[in-house]
């Protein structure tokens, strides 16, 4: 998920309030609604998220995904 803008340096750029943060907040809100519903979609199961910011860099996102699959993150 892209929360920060791309940067020419090693670090991420500024936060993207219009795209990144709004999408992140919408996803977290949806998870909260699903988990707190009086008639749950999946009884006895709590949904969650593991959020990784790729800073709009494909190579960084791929590296994080591979590390996640390997269990390194």
C-alpha positions as CSV (number, residue, x, y, z in Angstrom):
1,X,0.0,0.0,0.0
2,X,1.3,3.4,-0.9
3,X,1.0,5.8,2.1
4,X,4.0,8.0,1.3
5,X,5.1,9.6,-2.0
6,X,8.1,8.5,-3.9
7,X,11.4,10.2,-3.0
8,X,14.8,10.3,-4.8
9,X,16.5,9.5,-1.5
10,X,16.5,6.2,0.4
11,X,13.7,7.4,2.7
12,X,10.1,7.8,1.8
13,X,8.7,11.1,0.6
14,X,5.8,13.1,2.2
15,X,2.6,11.4,3.3
16,X,-0.1,11.2,0.6
17,X,-3.2,12.5,2.4
18,X,-5.6,12.2,-0.6
19,X,-4.7,8.8,-1.8
20,X,-2.6,6.8,0.6
21,X,-4.0,7.8,4.0
22,X,-7.6,7.8,2.8
23,X,-7.3,4.3,1.3
24,X,-5.6,3.1,4.5
25,X,-8.3,4.6,6.8
26,X,-11.1,3.2,4.6
27,X,-9.6,-0.3,4.9
28,X,-9.1,-0.1,8.7
29,X,-12.6,1.3,9.1
30,X,-14.1,-1.5,7.1
31,X,-12.2,-4.1,9.2
32,X,-13.5,-2.5,12.4
33,X,-17.0,-2.5,11.0
34,X,-16.8,-6.2,10.1
35,X,-15.3,-7.2,13.4
36,X,-17.8,-5.3,15.5
37,X,-20.9,-6.2,13.6
38,X,-23.7,-7.7,15.8
39,X,-24.1,-10.4,13.1
40,X,-20.5,-11.1,12.2
41,X,-19.6,-12.2,8.7
42,X,-17.2,-14.7,10.1
43,X,-18.2,-15.8,13.7
44,X,-15.3,-16.3,16.1
45,X,-12.8,-14.9,13.6
46,X,-11.2,-11.4,13.8
47,X,-10.0,-9.9,10.6
48,X,-6.9,-7.7,10.7
49,X,-4.2,-6.2,8.4
50,X,-0.5,-6.1,8.1
51,X,0.2,-2.8,6.4
52,X,3.5,-2.3,4.5
53,X,4.2,1.1,2.9
54,X,6.0,0.7,-0.4
55,X,6.5,4.5,-0.8
56,X,5.4,4.2,-4.5
57,X,8.5,2.2,-5.3
58,X,7.8,-1.1,-7.0
59,X,11.2,-2.7,-6.1
60,X,10.7,-1.8,-2.4
61,X,7.2,-3.2,-2.4
62,X,8.4,-6.4,-4.0
63,X,11.2,-6.8,-1.5
64,X,8.8,-6.3,1.4
65,X,6.3,-8.8,-0.1
66,X,9.0,-11.5,-0.5
67,X,10.3,-10.8,3.1
68,X,6.7,-11.1,4.4
69,X,6.1,-14.4,2.6
70,X,9.4,-15.7,3.9
71,X,8.4,-14.7,7.5
72,X,11.1,-12.0,7.8
73,X,8.6,-9.2,8.7
